[in-house]
Amino acid sequence: MRPFKAFRFLSCWYLLLLIAVPFPAFAQDKYPSRPIDFIVPWGPGGGSDQTARELGKLLEPELHVSVPIINTPGATGNVGMTKFLTSPADGYTICILAWDTYALLATNRPQWSVKDFVPLGIVIQLPSGFYVAGDRFANWQAVEQAARVRPLKVAISGFGSPDEITTNFLISKGLKLNAVPFAKPGERYSVLLGGHVDLLYSPAGNIKSFVDSKQMRPIIFFSKKRLSEFPAIPTSKELGYDITLPQRRAILVKAGTDPAKVALLSEAIRKAVATPQYKAFLKESVAVPDSYLPTKATETVMRSDLQNMERIVRATAKK
Amino acid sequence: MFDILHSLAAGFIHVLAPVNLAALAVGLVVGMLVAVLPGLTLVMGVVLALPFTYGMSVTPSIILLTAMYVSGTYGGAITSILFRIPGEPMDVPLLWDGYSMAHVGRPAEALGWTLFAAVTGGFITATIMVTLALPFAKVALTFDAPEYFAIVLFGFTSVVALDNGSLGNAFISLLLGMLISAVGVDQIYGVARFTYGTDMLNGGIGYLPVMVGAYGLGEVLARLEQGFASPPLLGDGKVSTRIPSLAEAWKLRATFARSSLVGVLCGIVPGAGATIASFVSYGIEGQYCRRRDRLGSGIPEGIVAPQVASTASVGGHMVPLLTLGIPGSGATAVILGAFLLHGIQPGPQIFQTQPLLVYTIFASVFVGVIGMGLLGYFAIRPLIKVLYLPEAIVSVFVVMFCLIGAYSEHNDVSDLWMIVVFGVVGYLFERWRFPIAPMVLGCILGPVAEGALMTTMISYHNDWTVFFTRPVSAAAMALTAVALLYPAIRGLRRRRSVAAAAS
């Protein structure tokens, strides 16, 4: 098994090199007949990268071709989206869209829009929350109380993200919060542990190790239902805040791709996410167990999420 | 203390198991190769190696990646010294004294000093990692955005230390580099700057195409101009490594101490790392080294300081990774990924739950440093042979590796065009005796400084006095002020003494 894996990995890269040189478009009766590039608009090692690598590995036996991961980090995913949308609509390039990037449509007005791609499905949904270091703040009420007296600093991943939208929403509800962007996860975690910020916004899975070692504690989750892993932590819904922006990640293919190819890819993803390996990955990531949504449901969720984010952005912009 | 020695001994026995030793050897060789290739960065190398570890058990996978990391901080020095092409961003300071020393016919000595420095830095960092891991971990948490900014600002002053030529030109070049790094979508507010509506500039200009283009391709273009007929760098043909004697090294003990401290501290702080350590320690030599006036002309201090700091930062990085679970750099983020893949979560508890694993990793750093020393000593001989090949052929390979490496970073063809553009820029700079290094420095550290400054302003409500009221950042700011004022005062004094002699 091991040498085979190594061989497959090498051949992936070899094939990648081959398609990097101008490729003659010879007649292809079968799809897919060559590797499908999987663009990750984030650096290696992050959440989107881990999801794509897990999924890519499981897609290979379904599609009978390799699915090499291509990391194109930069500008909250904008660089990768540009690369994805400038590739041909031939079904040989797919892309993972994180809601951090999707939120840009509500905040920053990027050069692309929802009309440019077809979602193949949402593959992971992660409830996010606020975290505190060690034994600071007994509960959410203590945070609220403190935030009415002096501004609390919140470490977020960047502006224009669901992190900022959520923080701004709470500010519009009368809490004094100051969102401070730390793009590198390592810095974001260490400023919380070092006491330089009071709160950290994060999906639960990313910081599991800190929670397990009791260095950090969740204090509120921005979700409708309590998480089974943290039954004692209240949700925004029950505390009276109408905001639930989970981190979701969807797989996209370019608009204009042959519907038969879209159907084939969607079906492969449906099978891949149903495997026990993927279920285990979701559990490890503290994701919603039934995270997967097919194309139609994904489109509905994407539409309502965007409206929701735009509404919050509009409402908080007035402050 | 006895407990630590006992656990470490068990760790050593574990490292010597065939599987682990093989992983260590492979890691060292691959790490050095990756570092030698300009363009292919160490982080990218570790990322590419990660899938190979999926099928291995946890101990050899972490040993493999850590060994790559250790030897990766050394390999790039060889190309810096021999070919004037930095293999990694952290090797840029080695061009100044390292290449200068090689250029005057003492390449063996320059190579010997880097090897000695890398091994010493490695041993110091491994010792600190083993004995002081837990107390040092706390240092990582004392750093906030103002401290990052102040330290990076000090890193910029290593340009001033480089007093060969006009200081004004150096600053112009530095600011040009910072301007280049400002192109693209800005990291905090997402505003497009200097993109002129093009997709190519939207993603910004990374330091990699600038560094690889200006040094790698620029150098090749300069040689092309001379018809590839430049006299061979090493006339006598007796190049191998000449390890400095202990007496020679002892004279530099202060440099070793300063640089390893800088290296370990920059490693511990998340977001700093080998590159910043290398520049900062060169800057510190510029102020405290006894022969600071001759820094940049090819003295061992200028070679030892950046190399010791680069290698010493490895142990620094491993401390917050193992004790707190915080990845401080791209490479340690990948190592953290390897831990998590095997269901092990680094953090304070790991010393209790997995003591053997932790001490095996510690021991592997010790063994790895020795292996790196041997590998470096014997690898230099075949590498030198490359210098005897016709220059035109070597240049073709240099260009090829530059392009492949830079492409693999983002898988984006526009990076290749950037290399070509900056290759021409580098060639023109060289032609007009305009310094390249400050521009590259501006590209590497510019975005780090900008991000830290913006974050500080947001976090402290635009109060710029925080830089001077927080102890660590105030100290770094004071060092920066001294570094900037010192050359000015020295110039004034020199002028006065010349005037006095004239009257």
Interface residues (C-beta under 8 A of the other chain):
Chain A: M1 R2 K5 A6 F9 W13 A20 G43 P44 G45 Q50 I70 N71 T72 P73 G74 A75 T76 N78 V79 T82 K83 T86 L104 N108 Q111 K153 G158 F159 G160 N178 A179 V180 P181 F182 A183 K184 P185 G186 E187 Y189 S190 V191 L193 G194 G195 H196 V197 K208 S209 F210 D212 S213 Q215
Chain B: V47 L48 L50 P51 F52 Y54 G55 M56 A140 L141 T142 F143 D144 A145 G184 V185 Q187 I188 Y189 G190 D199 N202 G203 G204 P270 G271 P320 L324 G325 I326 P327 G328 S329 G330 T332 A333 V334 L336 G337 L340 Q345 P346 G347 P348 Q349 Y407 H410 N411 D412 G451 T455 I458 S459 H461
